[in-house]
Amino acid sequence: MLAVLLMGMVGTTGLLVYATSRDTAYTPDVAARVSEPSPVTPVPDAGAAAAAAEAAALKAQLSALIADLEQAERDSSMLFHLSREQSAELSETQAALQAAEQARVQEVQDLESRIAALEEQIDTVENLAARMRQLVGLPAGDDASGGPAVPANLPSDPGDAARARIEYAQQRVQALHAVLDEIDTRARARLAAVEQSGVLSAGIAPSVVAFSPDVPRGQPVSGPITSGFGVRGNPFGSADGEAASEMHTGIDFAVPQGTPVLATGAGVVRIAGWSGAYGSLVVIDHGNGISTYYGHNSSVLVSPGERVERGQVVALSGNTGRSTGAHVHYEIRVNGTPVDPSPFLALSP
């Protein structure tokens, strides 16, 4: 379109130049002379030739300009199409990058979820290990820790932060392996000690005796044993028609009156008061069919239904009931049947 306009301009310019040359060459005086016969041939005007040459040069310049403009138009069109292609490629690349970033974010989120689940499992095992330490008699302070609560300086990149959490979880798992190995060693030793103690003859499961924190262990008082479990001579003789021998269902510890009597295991108080030949009696239910009896007390310091712990003072020793002097009658029953307390005295806490 631009080329057509310019060509039109060139044509108009040529006509103007031609008209100018004619007006200049043929003035009225010249026309008069032309009408007269003359033997001399007219000489062309130099100005008209110069104008024609200038017009031709101008036309050539315009033609070159038209060619340049047409080339520029073609180049512009090519650049436009190329720009559209590059824009489409850039859009595709941007979409691909966004998709890759979304996939990375999703992968990190999935990884964080798995790490959180792993950390929860480690917490559960650590709590279980802490309880097992108590069961096998390991001190709770062996793995004690503390210090100020300083926020963790985790990496800002989610992937690096996840890797840091995984490394810490691995450290916790390694520590747990060491703790569990120690628990296993202590548990095996404890089971072996239970088997050698003779407690199992009372009909209690080895795992209960070895690991239950409520099973009676040790002595209720510190004093000499004056009468053991089993058949013995009647301490009152055969007076009043009593037999010369009798079954003693517990162990007697000779101690001064008023000596603190300790619960040998945790449990619930079932009896706390007077009970015939036992005098002032305390009975503790330790679960698993096991109960302990503390007889002949001068004073009872607990009440029925009360929960007591191992080592708690439940009474003061005395000489009440069928008794020949101040002492503590200590008895263990399994499912209601008295058993020899001797093996339980040697059990470690």
C-alpha positions as CSV (number, residue, x, y, z in Angstrom):
1,M,0.0,0.0,0.0
2,L,2.8,2.4,0.9
3,A,4.6,1.5,-2.3
4,V,1.5,2.4,-4.4
5,L,1.1,5.8,-2.7
6,L,4.8,6.6,-3.3
7,M,4.5,5.6,-6.9
8,G,1.5,7.9,-7.2
9,M,3.6,10.7,-5.8
10,V,6.4,10.0,-8.3
11,G,4.0,10.1,-11.2
12,T,2.5,13.4,-10.1
13,T,6.0,14.9,-9.7
14,G,6.9,13.8,-13.2
15,L,3.9,15.5,-14.7
16,L,4.6,18.7,-12.8
17,V,8.2,18.7,-14.0
18,Y,7.0,18.1,-17.6
19,A,4.5,20.9,-17.4
20,T,7.0,23.2,-16.0
21,S,9.5,22.4,-18.7
22,R,6.9,23.1,-21.4
23,D,5.8,26.4,-19.8
24,T,9.4,27.4,-19.6
25,A,10.3,26.4,-23.2
26,Y,7.3,27.9,-24.9
27,T,6.6,31.5,-23.7
28,P,4.4,33.8,-25.9
29,D,7.4,35.4,-27.5
30,V,8.8,32.1,-28.4
31,A,5.4,31.0,-29.7
32,A,5.4,34.1,-32.0
33,R,8.7,33.2,-33.2
34,V,7.8,29.6,-33.8
35,S,4.8,30.8,-35.9
36,E,7.2,32.6,-38.2
37,P,9.1,30.6,-40.6
38,S,12.8,30.3,-39.7
39,P,15.5,28.3,-41.2
40,V,17.3,27.8,-37.8
41,T,16.5,24.6,-35.6
42,P,15.5,25.4,-32.0
43,V,18.1,24.5,-29.2
44,P,16.7,22.6,-26.2
45,D,16.5,24.5,-22.9
46,A,19.2,23.4,-20.4
47,G,16.9,24.1,-17.4
48,A,14.3,21.6,-18.6
49,A,17.0,18.9,-18.9
50,A,18.2,19.5,-15.4
51,A,14.7,19.3,-14.1
52,A,14.1,16.1,-15.9
53,A,17.4,14.6,-14.5
54,E,16.5,15.7,-11.0
55,A,13.0,14.1,-11.3
56,A,14.6,10.9,-12.5
57,A,17.0,10.9,-9.6
58,L,14.2,11.6,-7.2
59,K,12.2,8.7,-8.7
60,A,15.2,6.4,-8.3
61,Q,15.5,7.4,-4.6
62,L,11.8,6.9,-4.0
63,S,12.0,3.5,-5.7
64,A,14.9,2.5,-3.4
65,L,13.0,3.8,-0.4
66,I,10.0,1.8,-1.4
67,A,12.1,-1.3,-1.7
68,D,13.6,-0.7,1.8
69,L,10.2,-0.1,3.2
70,E,8.8,-3.3,1.6
71,Q,11.8,-5.3,3.0
72,A,11.2,-3.7,6.4
73,E,7.6,-4.7,6.2
74,R,8.6,-8.3,5.5
75,D,11.1,-8.3,8.3
76,S,8.5,-6.9,10.7
77,S,6.0,-9.6,9.7
78,M,8.7,-12.3,10.2
79,L,9.6,-10.8,13.6
80,F,6.0,-10.7,14.6
81,H,5.5,-14.4,13.8
82,L,8.8,-15.3,15.5
83,S,7.8,-13.3,18.6
84,R,4.5,-15.2,18.7
85,E,6.3,-18.5,18.5
86,Q,8.8,-17.5,21.2
87,S,5.9,-16.2,23.4
88,A,4.2,-19.6,23.0
89,E,7.4,-21.4,23.9
90,L,7.9,-19.2,26.9
91,S,4.4,-19.9,28.0
92,E,4.9,-23.6,27.7
93,T,8.2,-23.4,29.6
94,Q,6.6,-21.3,32.4
95,A,3.8,-23.8,32.7
96,A,6.3,-26.7,32.8
97,L,8.3,-24.9,35.6
98,Q,5.1,-24.2,37.6
99,A,4.1,-27.9,37.2
100,A,7.5,-29.0,38.3
101,E,7.4,-26.6,41.3
102,Q,4.0,-27.9,42.3
103,A,5.2,-31.5,42.1
104,R,8.2,-30.6,44.2
105,V,6.0,-28.9,46.8
106,Q,3.7,-32.0,46.9
107,E,6.7,-34.3,47.3
108,V,8.0,-32.3,50.2
109,Q,4.6,-32.3,51.8
110,D,4.3,-36.1,51.4
111,L,7.8,-36.4,52.9
112,E,6.9,-34.2,55.9
113,S,3.8,-36.3,56.5
114,R,5.9,-39.5,56.5
115,I,8.5,-37.9,58.8
116,A,5.7,-36.8,61.2
117,A,4.3,-40.4,61.3
118,L,7.8,-41.7,61.9
119,E,8.4,-39.2,64.7
120,E,5.1,-40.3,66.3
121,Q,6.1,-43.9,66.2
122,I,9.5,-43.1,67.8
123,D,7.6,-41.2,70.5
124,T,5.5,-44.2,71.2
125,V,8.5,-46.5,71.4
126,E,10.4,-44.1,73.6
127,N,7.4,-44.0,76.0
128,L,7.2,-47.7,76.0
129,A,10.9,-48.0,76.6
130,A,10.6,-45.7,79.6
131,R,8.0,-47.9,81.1
132,M,10.0,-51.0,80.4
133,R,13.0,-49.4,82.1
134,Q,10.9,-49.2,85.3
135,L,9.7,-52.8,84.9
136,V,13.2,-54.2,84.7
137,G,14.5,-51.9,87.5
138,L,16.6,-49.5,85.4
139,P,16.9,-46.0,86.8
140,A,14.7,-43.5,85.0
141,G,17.5,-40.9,85.2
142,D,19.9,-42.8,82.9
143,D,18.5,-41.0,79.9
144,A,17.6,-37.7,81.7
145,S,18.1,-34.5,79.7
146,G,17.3,-30.8,80.0
147,G,18.4,-27.3,79.2
148,P,16.9,-24.0,77.9
149,A,14.3,-24.3,75.1
150,V,16.1,-22.7,72.1
151,P,14.3,-22.8,68.8
152,A,15.9,-25.1,66.3
153,N,17.6,-23.3,63.4
154,L,16.3,-25.5,60.6
155,P,17.2,-24.7,57.0
156,S,14.8,-22.4,55.1
157,D,14.5,-24.7,52.2
158,P,11.8,-27.3,52.8
159,G,13.8,-30.1,51.4
160,D,16.8,-29.4,53.5
161,A,14.6,-29.0,56.6
162,A,13.1,-32.4,55.9
163,R,16.5,-34.0,55.6
164,A,17.5,-32.4,58.9
165,R,14.5,-33.9,60.6
166,I,15.3,-37.3,59.1
167,E,18.8,-37.2,60.5
168,Y,17.5,-36.3,63.9
169,A,15.0,-39.2,63.8
170,Q,17.8,-41.6,62.8
171,Q,19.8,-40.4,65.9
172,R,16.7,-41.1,68.1
173,V,16.3,-44.6,66.6
174,Q,20.0,-45.4,67.2
175,A,19.6,-44.3,70.9
176,L,16.5,-46.4,71.2
177,H,18.4,-49.5,69.9
178,A,20.9,-49.0,72.7
179,V,18.2,-48.6,75.3
180,L,16.2,-51.6,74.1
181,D,19.4,-53.8,74.1
182,E,20.0,-52.8,77.7
183,I,16.3,-53.5,78.6
184,D,16.6,-56.9,76.9
185,T,19.7,-57.8,78.9
186,R,18.1,-56.7,82.2
187,A,14.8,-58.5,81.4
188,R,16.6,-61.8,80.7
189,A,18.6,-61.5,84.0
190,R,15.4,-60.7,85.9
191,L,13.5,-63.7,84.5
192,A,16.5,-65.9,85.4
193,A,16.5,-64.6,88.9
194,V,12.7,-65.2,89.2
195,E,13.1,-68.8,88.1
196,Q,15.9,-69.4,90.6
197,S,14.0,-67.7,93.5
198,G,11.3,-70.3,93.7
199,V,8.5,-67.8,93.5
200,L,7.1,-69.5,90.4
201,S,6.1,-72.4,92.7
202,A,3.3,-70.1,94.0
203,G,1.6,-70.4,90.6
204,I,2.3,-66.9,89.3
205,A,3.3,-66.3,85.7
206,P,7.0,-65.5,85.3
207,S,6.3,-62.3,83.4
208,V,4.0,-61.1,86.2
209,V,6.6,-61.8,88.9
210,A,9.5,-60.3,86.9
211,F,7.9,-57.2,85.5
212,S,4.8,-56.2,87.4
213,P,5.5,-53.2,89.6
214,D,2.8,-54.3,92.0
215,V,4.2,-57.7,92.9
216,P,5.3,-57.8,96.6
217,R,9.1,-57.6,96.9
218,G,11.3,-57.4,100.0
219,Q,10.4,-57.2,103.7
220,P,7.7,-55.1,105.4
221,V,10.1,-54.5,108.3
222,S,13.8,-55.1,109.1
223,G,14.1,-57.6,111.9
224,P,14.9,-61.2,112.6
225,I,12.5,-63.9,111.5
226,T,11.1,-65.7,114.6
227,S,8.7,-68.1,112.8
228,G,8.7,-69.2,109.2
229,F,6.1,-70.4,106.8
230,G,4.7,-73.9,107.3
231,V,4.0,-76.4,110.1
232,R,5.3,-75.3,113.5
233,G,4.8,-76.0,117.1
234,N,1.9,-74.2,118.8
235,P,3.4,-71.1,120.4
236,F,0.6,-71.3,123.0
237,G,1.1,-75.0,123.8
238,S,-1.8,-77.4,123.8
239,A,-3.8,-75.4,126.4
240,D,-7.5,-75.0,125.9
241,G,-7.7,-78.0,123.7
242,E,-5.4,-76.6,120.9
243,A,-3.2,-78.9,118.9
244,A,0.4,-79.2,119.7
245,S,1.4,-78.2,116.1
246,E,-0.2,-75.9,113.6
247,M,0.1,-74.4,110.1
248,H,1.7,-71.0,110.1
249,T,0.5,-69.2,107.0
250,G,3.1,-66.4,107.0
251,I,6.4,-65.2,108.4
252,D,6.9,-63.4,111.7
253,F,9.4,-60.5,112.1
254,A,10.3,-59.6,115.6
255,V,10.4,-55.8,115.9
256,P,9.7,-53.3,118.7
257,Q,6.2,-52.1,119.1
258,G,5.5,-49.0,117.0
259,T,7.9,-49.9,114.2
260,P,6.7,-48.6,110.8
261,V,5.2,-51.3,108.6
262,L,5.8,-50.8,104.9
263,A,3.7,-52.0,102.0
264,T,5.9,-54.5,99.9
265,G,4.0,-53.6,96.7
266,A,1.6,-51.1,95.3
267,G,-2.1,-51.9,95.5
268,V,-5.5,-51.2,97.0
269,V,-6.3,-51.6,100.7
270,R,-9.0,-54.1,101.2
271,I,-9.0,-54.5,105.0
272,A,-7.8,-52.0,107.6
273,G,-9.0,-52.9,111.1
274,W,-9.6,-55.6,113.6
275,S,-9.7,-59.2,112.2
276,G,-9.8,-61.9,114.9
277,A,-6.5,-63.7,115.5
278,Y,-4.7,-61.3,113.2
279,G,-5.5,-58.5,115.6
280,S,-5.3,-55.1,113.9
281,L,-4.8,-56.1,110.3
282,V,-4.1,-54.5,106.9
283,V,-4.7,-56.4,103.7
284,I,-3.5,-55.0,100.3
285,D,-4.7,-56.3,96.9
286,H,-1.9,-56.2,94.4
287,G,-3.8,-57.5,91.4
288,N,-3.1,-60.7,89.5
289,G,-4.7,-62.6,92.4
290,I,-1.9,-61.6,94.8
291,S,-2.6,-60.0,98.2
292,T,-0.5,-59.3,101.3
293,Y,-1.4,-59.4,105.0
294,Y,0.2,-57.4,107.8
295,G,-1.0,-58.5,111.2
296,H,-0.9,-57.8,115.0
297,N,-0.4,-54.0,114.5
298,S,-0.8,-51.5,117.2
299,S,-2.1,-48.9,114.8
300,V,-3.5,-48.8,111.2
301,L,-2.7,-45.8,109.1
302,V,-4.7,-46.5,105.9
303,S,-8.3,-47.0,105.0
304,P,-10.2,-49.6,102.8
305,G,-10.2,-48.5,99.2
306,E,-7.1,-46.4,99.5
307,R,-4.4,-46.8,96.9
308,V,-0.9,-47.3,98.4
309,E,2.6,-47.5,96.9
310,R,5.5,-49.8,97.6
311,G,7.4,-48.5,100.6
312,Q,4.4,-46.6,102.1
313,V,3.9,-46.9,105.8
314,V,0.5,-48.6,106.3
315,A,0.6,-49.5,110.0
316,L,2.7,-49.5,113.2
317,S,3.8,-52.9,114.6
318,G,2.2,-54.2,117.8
319,N,1.0,-57.2,119.8
320,T,-2.7,-57.4,119.0
321,G,-4.7,-60.6,118.3
322,R,-3.3,-64.0,118.8
323,S,0.3,-63.0,119.6
324,T,3.0,-63.8,122.1
325,G,4.8,-60.4,121.7
326,A,5.4,-57.4,119.5
327,H,6.1,-58.6,115.9
328,V,4.7,-58.3,112.4
329,H,2.9,-61.3,110.8
330,Y,3.6,-61.0,107.1
331,E,1.5,-63.2,104.7
332,I,1.2,-63.6,100.9
333,R,-1.8,-65.2,99.3
334,V,-2.3,-66.1,95.6
335,N,-5.9,-66.6,94.6
336,G,-6.8,-66.8,98.3
337,T,-4.3,-69.5,99.2
338,P,-1.3,-68.7,101.5
339,V,2.1,-69.2,99.9
340,D,5.6,-69.1,101.3
341,P,6.7,-65.4,101.4
342,S,10.4,-66.3,101.5
343,P,11.1,-66.3,97.8
344,F,9.4,-62.9,97.5
345,L,11.7,-61.4,100.1
346,A,14.8,-61.8,97.9
347,L,13.2,-60.3,94.8
348,S,14.9,-57.0,93.6
349,P,12.7,-53.9,93.4
